Amino acid sequence: MAQNNENNKMSREEAGRKGGEATARNHDREFYQEIGEKGGEARGHQRSNSGGGSDDGKMSREEAGRKGGEARARQRDN
């Protein structure tokens, strides 16, 4: 058991693991599919509202493909 020695409290890692195990015992596959779909929809709305980019500093697949294609075209032209 990973505990914080100062206060004899549970670590975040252990709390997350125990919470995940409890959730898994109480819910079925359909529950996880539903929350996954909701998260995907929310993420899609987040990206569309921010001009196609994301808040995590990563470029979208679309943007990466476009940039890669442009770079490859420049290589062929030279």
PyMOL CGO cylinders between C-alpha atoms (Angstrom):
from pymol import cmd
from pymol.cgo import CYLINDER

trace = [
    CYLINDER, 0.00, 0.00, 0.00, 1.55, 3.31, -1.11, 0.3, 1, 1, 1, 1, 1, 1,
    CYLINDER, 1.55, 3.31, -1.11, 0.91, 5.82, 1.64, 0.3, 1, 1, 1, 1, 1, 1,
    CYLINDER, 0.91, 5.82, 1.64, 2.22, 9.23, 2.55, 0.3, 1, 1, 1, 1, 1, 1,
    CYLINDER, 2.22, 9.23, 2.55, 4.37, 8.53, 5.62, 0.3, 1, 1, 1, 1, 1, 1,
    CYLINDER, 4.37, 8.53, 5.62, 3.82, 11.95, 7.23, 0.3, 1, 1, 1, 1, 1, 1,
    CYLINDER, 3.82, 11.95, 7.23, 0.05, 11.79, 7.63, 0.3, 1, 1, 1, 1, 1, 1,
    CYLINDER, 0.05, 11.79, 7.63, -0.54, 8.10, 6.95, 0.3, 1, 1, 1, 1, 1, 1,
    CYLINDER, -0.54, 8.10, 6.95, -2.78, 9.14, 4.03, 0.3, 1, 1, 1, 1, 1, 1,
    CYLINDER, -2.78, 9.14, 4.03, -3.40, 7.24, 0.82, 0.3, 1, 1, 1, 1, 1, 1,
    CYLINDER, -3.40, 7.24, 0.82, -1.43, 8.40, -2.24, 0.3, 1, 1, 1, 1, 1, 1,
    CYLINDER, -1.43, 8.40, -2.24, -3.21, 9.84, -5.28, 0.3, 1, 1, 1, 1, 1, 1,
    CYLINDER, -3.21, 9.84, -5.28, -2.10, 6.81, -7.26, 0.3, 1, 1, 1, 1, 1, 1,
    CYLINDER, -2.10, 6.81, -7.26, -3.64, 4.38, -4.80, 0.3, 1, 1, 1, 1, 1, 1,
    CYLINDER, -3.64, 4.38, -4.80, -6.83, 6.44, -4.44, 0.3, 1, 1, 1, 1, 1, 1,
    CYLINDER, -6.83, 6.44, -4.44, -7.24, 6.48, -8.22, 0.3, 1, 1, 1, 1, 1, 1,
    CYLINDER, -7.24, 6.48, -8.22, -6.64, 2.75, -8.49, 0.3, 1, 1, 1, 1, 1, 1,
    CYLINDER, -6.64, 2.75, -8.49, -9.12, 1.95, -5.72, 0.3, 1, 1, 1, 1, 1, 1,
    CYLINDER, -9.12, 1.95, -5.72, -11.72, 4.30, -7.21, 0.3, 1, 1, 1, 1, 1, 1,
    CYLINDER, -11.72, 4.30, -7.21, -11.28, 2.76, -10.64, 0.3, 1, 1, 1, 1, 1, 1,
    CYLINDER, -11.28, 2.76, -10.64, -11.66, -0.74, -9.24, 0.3, 1, 1, 1, 1, 1, 1,
    CYLINDER, -11.66, -0.74, -9.24, -14.84, 0.25, -7.38, 0.3, 1, 1, 1, 1, 1, 1,
    CYLINDER, -14.84, 0.25, -7.38, -16.28, 1.86, -10.50, 0.3, 1, 1, 1, 1, 1, 1,
    CYLINDER, -16.28, 1.86, -10.50, -15.46, -1.24, -12.54, 0.3, 1, 1, 1, 1, 1, 1,
    CYLINDER, -15.46, -1.24, -12.54, -17.28, -3.42, -10.01, 0.3, 1, 1, 1, 1, 1, 1,
    CYLINDER, -17.28, -3.42, -10.01, -20.38, -1.20, -10.08, 0.3, 1, 1, 1, 1, 1, 1,
    CYLINDER, -20.38, -1.20, -10.08, -20.69, -0.53, -13.83, 0.3, 1, 1, 1, 1, 1, 1,
    CYLINDER, -20.69, -0.53, -13.83, -20.76, -2.58, -17.00, 0.3, 1, 1, 1, 1, 1, 1,
    CYLINDER, -20.76, -2.58, -17.00, -19.20, -2.17, -20.44, 0.3, 1, 1, 1, 1, 1, 1,
    CYLINDER, -19.20, -2.17, -20.44, -22.12, -0.05, -21.65, 0.3, 1, 1, 1, 1, 1, 1,
    CYLINDER, -22.12, -0.05, -21.65, -21.37, 2.57, -18.97, 0.3, 1, 1, 1, 1, 1, 1,
    CYLINDER, -21.37, 2.57, -18.97, -17.78, 2.93, -20.15, 0.3, 1, 1, 1, 1, 1, 1,
    CYLINDER, -17.78, 2.93, -20.15, -18.86, 3.13, -23.80, 0.3, 1, 1, 1, 1, 1, 1,
    CYLINDER, -18.86, 3.13, -23.80, -21.32, 5.89, -22.94, 0.3, 1, 1, 1, 1, 1, 1,
    CYLINDER, -21.32, 5.89, -22.94, -18.84, 8.02, -21.01, 0.3, 1, 1, 1, 1, 1, 1,
    CYLINDER, -18.84, 8.02, -21.01, -16.25, 7.45, -23.75, 0.3, 1, 1, 1, 1, 1, 1,
    CYLINDER, -16.25, 7.45, -23.75, -18.66, 8.73, -26.38, 0.3, 1, 1, 1, 1, 1, 1,
    CYLINDER, -18.66, 8.73, -26.38, -19.50, 11.77, -24.25, 0.3, 1, 1, 1, 1, 1, 1,
    CYLINDER, -19.50, 11.77, -24.25, -15.82, 12.54, -23.79, 0.3, 1, 1, 1, 1, 1, 1,
    CYLINDER, -15.82, 12.54, -23.79, -15.18, 12.20, -27.50, 0.3, 1, 1, 1, 1, 1, 1,
    CYLINDER, -15.18, 12.20, -27.50, -18.05, 14.52, -28.32, 0.3, 1, 1, 1, 1, 1, 1,
    CYLINDER, -18.05, 14.52, -28.32, -16.86, 17.08, -25.78, 0.3, 1, 1, 1, 1, 1, 1,
    CYLINDER, -16.86, 17.08, -25.78, -13.31, 16.88, -27.14, 0.3, 1, 1, 1, 1, 1, 1,
    CYLINDER, -13.31, 16.88, -27.14, -14.63, 17.36, -30.67, 0.3, 1, 1, 1, 1, 1, 1,
    CYLINDER, -14.63, 17.36, -30.67, -16.56, 20.46, -29.63, 0.3, 1, 1, 1, 1, 1, 1,
    CYLINDER, -16.56, 20.46, -29.63, -13.51, 21.78, -27.80, 0.3, 1, 1, 1, 1, 1, 1,
    CYLINDER, -13.51, 21.78, -27.80, -11.36, 21.39, -30.91, 0.3, 1, 1, 1, 1, 1, 1,
    CYLINDER, -11.36, 21.39, -30.91, -13.96, 22.92, -33.24, 0.3, 1, 1, 1, 1, 1, 1,
    CYLINDER, -13.96, 22.92, -33.24, -14.40, 25.92, -30.94, 0.3, 1, 1, 1, 1, 1, 1,
    CYLINDER, -14.40, 25.92, -30.94, -10.66, 26.58, -30.81, 0.3, 1, 1, 1, 1, 1, 1,
    CYLINDER, -10.66, 26.58, -30.81, -10.17, 26.72, -34.57, 0.3, 1, 1, 1, 1, 1, 1,
    CYLINDER, -10.17, 26.72, -34.57, -9.20, 23.07, -35.04, 0.3, 1, 1, 1, 1, 1, 1,
    CYLINDER, -9.20, 23.07, -35.04, -6.26, 23.14, -32.67, 0.3, 1, 1, 1, 1, 1, 1,
    CYLINDER, -6.26, 23.14, -32.67, -6.05, 21.74, -29.20, 0.3, 1, 1, 1, 1, 1, 1,
    CYLINDER, -6.05, 21.74, -29.20, -5.15, 23.21, -25.84, 0.3, 1, 1, 1, 1, 1, 1,
    CYLINDER, -5.15, 23.21, -25.84, -2.41, 20.66, -25.18, 0.3, 1, 1, 1, 1, 1, 1,
    CYLINDER, -2.41, 20.66, -25.18, 0.08, 22.20, -27.64, 0.3, 1, 1, 1, 1, 1, 1,
    CYLINDER, 0.08, 22.20, -27.64, -0.23, 19.36, -30.15, 0.3, 1, 1, 1, 1, 1, 1,
    CYLINDER, -0.23, 19.36, -30.15, -1.31, 19.96, -33.72, 0.3, 1, 1, 1, 1, 1, 1,
    CYLINDER, -1.31, 19.96, -33.72, -4.27, 18.08, -35.16, 0.3, 1, 1, 1, 1, 1, 1,
    CYLINDER, -4.27, 18.08, -35.16, -3.76, 15.15, -37.50, 0.3, 1, 1, 1, 1, 1, 1,
    CYLINDER, -3.76, 15.15, -37.50, -5.25, 17.26, -40.27, 0.3, 1, 1, 1, 1, 1, 1,
    CYLINDER, -5.25, 17.26, -40.27, -2.76, 20.05, -39.71, 0.3, 1, 1, 1, 1, 1, 1,
    CYLINDER, -2.76, 20.05, -39.71, 0.16, 17.61, -39.43, 0.3, 1, 1, 1, 1, 1, 1,
    CYLINDER, 0.16, 17.61, -39.43, -0.83, 15.98, -42.71, 0.3, 1, 1, 1, 1, 1, 1,
    CYLINDER, -0.83, 15.98, -42.71, -1.15, 19.30, -44.48, 0.3, 1, 1, 1, 1, 1, 1,
    CYLINDER, -1.15, 19.30, -44.48, 2.25, 20.50, -43.24, 0.3, 1, 1, 1, 1, 1, 1,
    CYLINDER, 2.25, 20.50, -43.24, 3.88, 17.20, -44.14, 0.3, 1, 1, 1, 1, 1, 1,
    CYLINDER, 3.88, 17.20, -44.14, 2.39, 17.30, -47.63, 0.3, 1, 1, 1, 1, 1, 1,
    CYLINDER, 2.39, 17.30, -47.63, 3.58, 20.85, -48.18, 0.3, 1, 1, 1, 1, 1, 1,
    CYLINDER, 3.58, 20.85, -48.18, 7.10, 19.99, -47.00, 0.3, 1, 1, 1, 1, 1, 1,
    CYLINDER, 7.10, 19.99, -47.00, 7.21, 16.95, -49.29, 0.3, 1, 1, 1, 1, 1, 1,
    CYLINDER, 7.21, 16.95, -49.29, 6.03, 19.02, -52.25, 0.3, 1, 1, 1, 1, 1, 1,
    CYLINDER, 6.03, 19.02, -52.25, 8.83, 21.55, -51.59, 0.3, 1, 1, 1, 1, 1, 1,
    CYLINDER, 8.83, 21.55, -51.59, 11.37, 18.71, -51.51, 0.3, 1, 1, 1, 1, 1, 1,
    CYLINDER, 11.37, 18.71, -51.51, 10.18, 17.46, -54.90, 0.3, 1, 1, 1, 1, 1, 1,
    CYLINDER, 10.18, 17.46, -54.90, 10.32, 20.96, -56.40, 0.3, 1, 1, 1, 1, 1, 1,
    CYLINDER, 10.32, 20.96, -56.40, 13.98, 21.44, -55.45, 0.3, 1, 1, 1, 1, 1, 1,
]
cmd.load_cgo(trace, "trace")
